[in-house]
Amino acid sequence: MSGEDKEQVQVVESSLLFETHTIWVLLLLLAVAIWNRFIPLIIISVFLLVLFILILTWKRLSLNNIEPTLQLSKSRLFVDEKFLIYASVHNDKFLPLVWLEWSFPSSQEVRIEDSTGDRFTIRLLWLLSFQKVKWTSEGTALRRGVYDIGQVTLRSGDGFRFAETEQTYTLEGKLYVYPKLVDVDVSGFRPSKQWGVRGKQGGFIEDPLLVIGIREYQSGDELRRLNWRASVRTGKLQTNVSQPVVMEQLLIYIDVQGFIINEKKYDNIIKQQEYVAVQNESYELFLSLIASVAVKHKEQGISIGFASNGLNYINEKMVNILPSKNLTPFLDQLAQITQRLGVRGMGPLDEMLHKGQLNIPLFVFCHHITEEHYLWYHQHKQKLSEVCFYYKEETDYAGHLAAVAKPIDMPLTSMASSGRGS
């Protein structure tokens, strides 16, 4: 099949009677039998020699012209979300196969059906000449990341399994698993200023004469936007929603500095393993909160951009993503990001600032606010539209930036496993 990369692998199992060097033993046995004119031994030697040639030929030809295909029902999903794998094998030759095994690579991050061992294997009996077999398997994403489940291994051989061979195929099966969504309250995450405009008035321009609806009052709403008649009628403060003139945009910056794993923090192996587990769990929850906030804002029509000082899963610097109505590029970055540091400090934001790309509200998510955050903000605050730091652990610098800093302690009501897409 086109675009397919195959790599021949050594025989996985074979009886000693059907190793390559065995033919010399059989030829020697036949020669001795002929020399001594011992008919029973001649018959046995010839039988074994023919059987040897037949089985060795079958083994070598069994996986020739085998065309596997694989397709995923979806390539992007959230943790705990299920997906389907549509697979098929076509035997494009005259030689039939008595049996064929298809194995997915072992993975602790993606479970395929009820697999509990090292790998999930499907066994087929009798794949006839030019026959194509299709089947569907169910998978579950267990952990955030980017996984290639298209690395499948096919194994076959003779009907008695005296000799087997295998080939590994690289098929299209890349899976982006996004952080687990949690229920969050983003009312405190909306900027208090208007969107998009520089200066004290913020930046989201609205035409106050074009009121397109009303909603309940949210913290930060201006008093001039209140609809008093609707408030009296409903008994709750109501705010006018005006027609936007400029698209709402938001840039989310993820600082991974505080989540870096110190490989030599503890000499005790158990303590080190516990420390690594805690760091990993804390980081995944951190990303879950960010993903959930981004999804909530996207549902409100806000375009989301991305920047980070971390490395991705192939040790490359994360790519800055400008705000877009399509949330997929942002979530793809969350699937790829690791706890490894790619650029120290606020380098990615300095780059965007130099290009004039930071005239929109900026949310900085970090483990804790450092002196570097503090100095960067005071150095550039006159050039920025609005900045808010969200931190996991409080420091003295969080107090120094109290006006623009908040802890990530929004209420979490339940883990959302519905897997909302982008």
C-alpha positions in Angstrom: 0.0 0.0 0.0 1.2 3.5 -0.7 3.0 5.4 2.0 3.7 2.2 3.9 7.1 1.5 5.4 7.9 -2.1 6.1 10.9 -3.5 8.0 11.8 -7.1 8.0 12.5 -8.5 11.4 14.2 -11.8 12.4 12.2 -15.0 13.0 10.5 -14.9 16.3 10.0 -18.6 16.8 11.3 -21.7 15.0 11.8 -25.3 15.8 15.4 -26.5 15.8 14.6 -29.0 13.1 13.8 -26.1 10.7 16.7 -23.8 11.2 18.7 -22.9 8.1 21.7 -25.0 9.0 19.5 -28.1 9.5 19.5 -28.7 5.7 23.1 -29.8 5.8 22.3 -32.4 8.5 19.5 -33.7 6.4 21.6 -33.9 3.3 24.3 -35.7 5.2 21.7 -38.2 6.6 20.4 -38.8 3.1 24.0 -39.4 1.7 24.7 -41.9 4.5 21.4 -43.7 3.8 22.2 -43.9 0.1 25.7 -45.1 0.7 24.5 -47.9 2.9 21.4 -48.5 0.7 19.2 -48.4 3.8 15.8 -47.8 2.3 13.8 -46.8 5.5 16.4 -44.2 6.3 16.4 -42.9 2.7 12.6 -42.5 2.8 12.7 -40.7 6.2 15.6 -38.4 5.0 13.8 -37.5 1.8 10.5 -36.8 3.7 12.3 -34.6 6.2 14.1 -32.8 3.4 11.0 -32.1 1.4 9.1 -31.0 4.6 12.0 -28.8 5.5 12.0 -27.1 2.1 8.2 -26.7 2.1 8.1 -25.2 5.6 11.1 -22.9 5.0 9.6 -21.7 1.7 6.2 -21.1 3.3 7.7 -19.1 6.1 9.7 -16.9 3.7 6.7 -16.3 1.4 3.9 -16.1 4.0 4.1 -12.3 4.6 4.9 -11.4 1.0 2.3 -9.2 -0.7 0.4 -8.8 2.6 -1.3 -5.4 2.6 -2.5 -4.2 6.1 -4.5 -1.0 6.5 -5.5 0.9 9.5 -7.9 3.9 10.1 -9.0 5.6 13.3 -12.5 6.9 13.8 -10.9 10.0 15.3 -7.3 11.1 15.7 -7.9 13.7 18.3 -9.7 13.1 21.6 -9.6 13.8 25.3 -8.4 11.5 28.1 -10.8 8.6 28.9 -12.5 9.1 25.5 -13.0 6.0 23.3 -12.3 5.6 19.6 -12.6 2.9 17.0 -9.8 1.2 14.9 -10.8 0.0 11.5 -8.3 -2.5 10.3 -7.9 -4.9 7.4 -5.5 -7.4 5.9 -5.3 -8.3 2.2 -3.5 -11.4 1.0 -2.5 -10.3 -2.5 -0.9 -13.6 -3.7 -1.8 -17.3 -4.5 -0.3 -18.8 -1.4 -2.9 -18.9 1.4 -2.1 -18.4 5.0 -3.1 -21.0 7.6 -2.9 -18.4 10.4 -2.0 -14.8 10.8 -1.4 -12.6 13.9 -1.8 -8.8 14.1 -0.3 -7.2 17.2 -0.4 -3.6 18.3 2.6 -2.3 20.3 2.4 -2.4 24.1 1.2 0.8 25.7 0.3 2.0 29.1 -1.3 5.2 27.6 -3.7 3.7 25.1 -5.7 0.6 25.8 -7.1 -1.4 22.9 -10.2 -3.4 23.9 -9.5 -5.5 27.0 -5.8 -6.0 26.5 -3.9 -6.6 29.8 -0.7 -8.1 28.5 2.3 -6.7 26.7 0.4 -6.3 23.5 -3.0 -6.7 22.0 -3.1 -9.4 19.4 -5.7 -10.5 16.9 -5.5 -14.0 15.5 -6.9 -15.0 12.1 -7.3 -18.5 10.7 -7.1 -19.2 7.0 -6.5 -16.1 5.0 -7.1 -17.5 1.5 -5.6 -16.4 -1.8 -6.4 -12.7 -2.6 -8.8 -12.6 0.4 -9.3 -9.4 2.4 -10.4 -9.5 6.0 -11.8 -6.5 7.9 -12.5 -6.0 11.6 -13.1 -3.2 14.2 -11.4 -2.8 17.6 -12.2 -0.3 20.3 -9.5 1.8 22.0 -9.5 4.1 25.0 -7.1 7.0 25.6 -5.7 6.7 29.1 -3.1 9.5 29.3 -2.4 12.8 27.5 0.2 12.7 24.8 0.9 11.9 21.1 1.0 8.2 20.2 1.6 6.3 17.1 -0.5 3.1 17.2 0.1 2.5 13.5 3.3 0.5 14.4 1.7 -3.0 13.9 3.4 -6.3 13.7 2.2 -9.2 11.5 3.3 -12.7 12.2 2.7 -15.9 10.3 4.2 -19.3 9.3 3.4 -22.9 8.6 0.3 -24.6 9.9 2.2 -26.6 12.5 4.1 -23.5 13.7 7.4 -25.1 13.2 8.8 -21.8 11.8 7.4 -18.3 12.1 8.4 -14.9 10.7 7.2 -11.4 11.4 7.2 -7.9 9.8 6.6 -4.5 11.3 4.5 -2.1 9.3 4.3 1.7 9.9 0.7 2.7 9.1 -1.1 6.0 9.6 -2.3 5.9 13.2 -1.1 9.0 15.0 -3.3 9.8 18.0 -3.4 13.2 19.8 -4.8 12.8 23.3 -5.7 16.0 25.0 -5.8 16.6 28.8 -8.8 15.4 30.7 -11.5 18.1 30.9 -12.7 19.2 34.3 -15.7 21.4 35.2 -14.4 24.9 35.8 -15.9 28.3 36.6 -14.4 30.8 34.1 -16.3 33.8 35.3 -13.2 34.9 37.2 -11.1 34.3 34.1 -12.7 36.9 31.9 -10.6 40.1 31.6 -12.0 43.0 33.4 -11.2 45.3 30.5 -12.7 45.4 27.1 -11.0 43.3 24.4 -8.5 44.3 21.8 -7.9 48.1 22.2 -4.7 49.4 23.8 -4.8 51.7 26.8 -6.9 51.9 29.9 -10.2 51.1 28.1 -8.9 47.6 27.0 -9.6 46.4 23.6 -12.9 44.6 22.7 -14.8 47.2 20.8 -18.6 47.0 20.9 -21.3 49.1 19.4 -23.5 50.1 22.4 -26.4 50.9 20.1 -26.5 47.3 18.8 -27.7 45.2 21.7 -28.1 41.6 20.7 -29.1 40.1 24.0 -28.8 40.1 27.8 -27.1 37.8 30.3 -26.6 37.6 34.0 -24.1 40.0 35.5 -20.5 38.8 35.8 -17.7 40.2 37.9 -16.0 43.0 36.0 -19.0 44.1 33.9 -19.2 47.9 33.6 -22.2 49.5 35.3 -23.2 51.4 32.1 -23.9 47.9 30.5 -26.5 47.0 33.2 -30.0 46.5 31.9 -32.1 47.8 34.9 -35.5 46.9 33.5 -34.4 43.3 32.9 -32.8 43.2 36.3 -36.0 44.3 38.0 -38.1 41.9 36.1 -35.9 38.8 36.8 -34.7 39.8 40.3 -31.1 39.4 39.2 -28.6 41.8 37.7 -28.6 41.6 33.9 -26.0 42.9 31.5 -26.5 44.0 27.9 -24.6 42.1 25.3 -23.7 44.3 22.4 -22.7 43.5 18.8 -18.9 43.0 18.7 -16.9 44.9 16.2 -13.5 43.3 16.8 -13.1 39.5 17.5 -12.4 38.6 21.1 -8.9 37.1 21.5 -6.8 35.6 24.3 -3.3 34.3 24.5 -2.4 31.6 27.0 1.2 31.2 28.0 2.3 28.1 29.8 5.4 28.3 32.0 6.7 24.7 32.7 9.6 25.9 34.9 8.2 24.8 38.2 7.1 21.3 36.9 10.6 20.2 35.7 11.5 16.8 37.2 14.9 16.7 39.0 16.2 13.3 38.2 18.5 13.3 41.2 16.3 14.9 43.8 16.4 11.9 46.1 19.0 9.1 46.5 16.3 6.8 47.8 14.7 5.1 44.8 11.3 4.9 46.3 11.2 8.5 47.4 12.4 9.5 43.9 9.6 7.5 42.3 7.0 9.0 44.6 8.4 12.5 43.8 8.2 11.9 40.0 4.7 10.5 40.3 3.5 13.6 42.3 5.2 16.0 39.8 3.6 14.2 36.8 0.1 14.1 38.4 0.4 17.8 39.4 1.4 18.8 35.8 -1.4 16.8 34.2 -4.0 18.5 36.5 -2.4 21.8 35.6 -2.8 21.1 31.9 -6.4 19.8 32.5 -7.3 23.1 34.1 -5.8 25.1 31.2 -7.5 22.9 28.6 -10.9 23.3 30.4 -10.5 27.1 30.6 -9.7 27.3 26.9 -12.6 25.1 25.9 -15.0 27.2 28.0 -13.7 30.4 26.4 -14.0 28.9 23.0 -17.6 28.1 23.7 -18.1 31.8 24.4 -16.7 32.7 21.0 -13.2 33.8 22.1 -10.2 33.0 19.9 -7.4 31.3 21.8 -3.6 31.5 21.1 -0.8 29.5 22.6 2.8 30.1 23.7 5.2 28.2 26.1 8.8 27.8 27.1 8.5 24.0 27.2 9.7 21.3 24.8 7.4 19.0 22.9 7.5 15.2 22.9 10.3 15.1 20.3 12.4 17.6 22.2 11.6 20.6 19.9 10.6 24.0 21.1 6.9 24.6 21.2 5.5 26.6 18.3 3.6 29.9 19.1 0.0 29.8 17.9 -1.8 33.0 17.2 -5.4 33.3 18.4 -7.8 31.3 16.3 -11.5 30.3 16.4 -10.3 26.8 15.7 -9.2 25.4 19.1 -7.6 22.3 17.5 -4.1 23.8 17.1 -4.1 25.0 20.7 -5.2 21.5 22.0 -2.6 19.8 19.8 0.1 21.8 21.5 -1.3 20.7 24.9 -1.1 17.1 23.7 2.6 17.6 22.7 4.0 19.7 25.6 6.2 18.1 28.2 7.8 19.1 31.5 11.1 19.8 29.9 12.3 23.4 29.5 13.1 24.6 26.0 13.6 28.3 26.6 14.5 30.0 29.8 12.3 32.8 31.1 9.7 34.6 29.1 11.6 34.3 25.8 8.6 33.3 23.6 6.6 36.3 24.9 9.5 38.6 24.3 9.6 37.3 20.7 5.8 38.0 20.3 6.1 41.4 21.9 8.9 42.3 19.5 6.6 41.3 16.6 3.7 43.4 18.0 1.5 40.3 18.7 0.8 41.0 22.4 -1.8 43.7 22.0 -4.5 41.2 23.3 -5.2 39.9 26.8 -2.6 37.5 28.1 -3.0 34.7 30.7 0.2 33.3 32.1 -0.2 29.9 33.8 2.7 28.9 36.0 3.6 26.7 39.0 4.5 29.8 41.0 5.3 33.5 40.3 9.0 34.1 40.3 11.1 37.3 40.4 11.6 36.9 36.6 7.8 37.1 36.1 7.6 40.1 38.4 10.4 42.0 36.6 9.1 41.1 33.1 5.7 42.4 33.9 6.9 45.7 35.3 9.3 46.1 32.3 6.6 45.6 29.7 3.2 46.4 31.3 2.9 49.7 29.5 3.1 47.9 26.1 0.5 45.2 27.1 -3.3 45.2 26.8 -3.9 43.2 29.9 -2.0 40.4 31.8 -3.2 38.0 34.5 -0.9 35.5 36.2 -2.5 32.2 37.4 -0.3 30.2 39.8 -0.5 26.9 41.6 1.6 27.7 44.7 1.8 31.1 46.3 5.1 33.1 46.7 6.0 36.6 47.9 6.0 37.7 44.3 2.3 36.6 44.0 1.6 39.2 46.7 3.6 41.8 44.8 1.5 41.2 41.7 -1.8 40.8 43.7 -3.6 43.1 41.3 -2.9 40.9 38.3 -2.3 37.5 39.9 -4.7 34.8 41.0 -4.4 31.3 42.4 -5.7 28.4 40.3 -8.3 27.5 42.9 -11.5 27.7 40.9 -14.2 25.2 42.0 -14.0 21.8 40.4 -17.4 20.1 40.6 -16.7 16.9 38.7 -14.3 15.3 36.2 -15.8 15.8 32.8 -15.2 12.7 30.7 -17.7 13.5 27.9 -14.8 14.3 25.6 -15.9 17.6 24.0 -14.2 18.2 20.7 -12.7 21.3 19.3 
